[in-house]
Amino acid sequence: MSDDSQPCPKCDSPYGYQDQLLWVCPECAHEWSLELADEEADAPQFVDVNGVELQNGDSVTVVKDLKLGKQTLKSGTKVKGIRLLEDPVNDHDISCKIDGHGSVYLKCSVVKKSS
């Protein structure tokens, strides 16, 4: 790879080119900054609603009521032993089991880490 091209972080195209301060992908039109890409790589991948990093096996608390089919998962429900998904399922990045509901997928944005 030469200094005048960068791979696109969105579609992995090898033809990214620099346009002033940004890099541009000619295939998907994604624009990015190398400084922001470095900062994003250092940022935790899974964070709760308060910005606290989540890890596999953590306990979390649901922060708002969620509809699960005909049932409702109430705010304040504690979930133990979550599993973080590297490949999200319909934008849900947590897999867990909840008593009375079974296996459920949740989003990090609707939970907070609990002790």
C-alpha positions in Angstrom: 0.0 0.0 0.0 1.4 3.4 -0.9 1.2 6.6 1.1 -1.3 8.1 -1.3 -4.1 5.5 -0.7 -5.8 4.1 2.4 -8.3 1.2 2.7 -11.8 2.3 3.4 -12.9 1.4 6.9 -16.5 0.9 5.8 -16.2 -1.3 2.6 -12.5 -2.3 2.7 -11.9 -0.8 -0.8 -8.2 -0.3 -1.3 -8.8 2.9 -3.4 -9.3 5.5 -0.7 -7.8 8.8 -1.6 -7.0 12.0 0.3 -9.1 15.1 -0.3 -7.7 18.0 1.8 -8.2 16.8 5.5 -10.4 13.8 4.8 -10.0 10.5 3.0 -12.7 9.5 0.5 -13.7 6.1 -0.8 -14.6 6.2 -4.5 -16.7 3.0 -4.3 -19.0 3.7 -1.3 -18.5 7.5 -0.9 -17.5 7.1 2.8 -15.4 9.9 4.2 -13.1 9.6 7.2 -10.2 11.1 9.0 -7.2 9.1 10.0 -7.0 10.9 13.4 -10.7 10.0 14.2 -10.1 6.4 13.0 -7.2 6.1 15.5 -9.4 7.5 18.3 -12.3 5.2 17.5 -10.0 2.2 17.5 -9.0 3.0 21.1 -12.6 3.6 22.2 -14.3 0.6 23.9 -16.6 -1.3 21.5 -19.4 -2.1 23.9 -20.6 0.7 26.2 -23.8 1.1 28.2 -26.1 4.0 28.2 -23.8 5.9 30.6 -20.6 5.2 28.5 -19.3 2.5 30.8 -17.5 -0.3 29.0 -19.3 -3.7 29.1 -17.6 -7.1 29.2 -18.8 -10.7 28.7 -20.3 -12.0 31.9 -21.3 -8.6 33.3 -24.6 -7.9 35.0 -26.7 -5.1 33.6 -30.0 -3.4 34.4 -32.5 -2.5 31.7 -33.2 1.2 31.7 -36.5 1.4 29.9 -39.5 -0.8 29.2 -39.1 -3.0 26.2 -41.7 -4.9 24.2 -40.8 -8.6 23.7 -43.6 -9.9 21.5 -46.7 -9.9 23.7 -44.7 -9.4 26.9 -43.0 -6.3 28.3 -39.5 -6.4 29.8 -39.8 -3.8 32.6 -37.3 -1.1 33.4 -35.1 -2.1 36.3 -34.9 -5.8 35.3 -31.5 -7.1 36.2 -29.8 -9.4 33.7 -26.8 -11.6 34.8 -24.1 -13.1 32.6 -24.5 -11.2 29.4 -22.6 -12.3 26.2 -21.4 -9.5 23.8 -21.8 -10.3 20.1 -19.0 -9.4 17.7 -21.5 -9.8 14.9 -24.7 -7.9 16.0 -28.1 -9.4 15.3 -30.4 -6.8 13.9 -28.3 -4.1 15.6 -28.6 -5.9 19.0 -25.2 -6.5 20.5 -26.0 -8.4 23.7 -27.2 -12.0 24.0 -28.6 -13.1 27.4 -31.2 -15.2 29.2 -33.9 -13.6 31.3 -36.1 -15.5 33.7 -39.7 -15.6 32.3 -38.6 -14.4 28.8 -35.9 -16.9 27.7 -33.1 -16.0 25.3 -33.2 -12.3 24.4 -31.0 -9.9 22.3 -30.6 -6.4 23.7 -28.8 -3.2 22.7 -26.1 -1.7 24.8 -28.0 1.6 24.6 -30.9 0.3 26.7 -28.8 -1.2 29.6 -26.5 0.1 32.4 -23.8 -1.8 34.1 -24.7 -3.0 37.6 -22.7 -4.6 40.3 
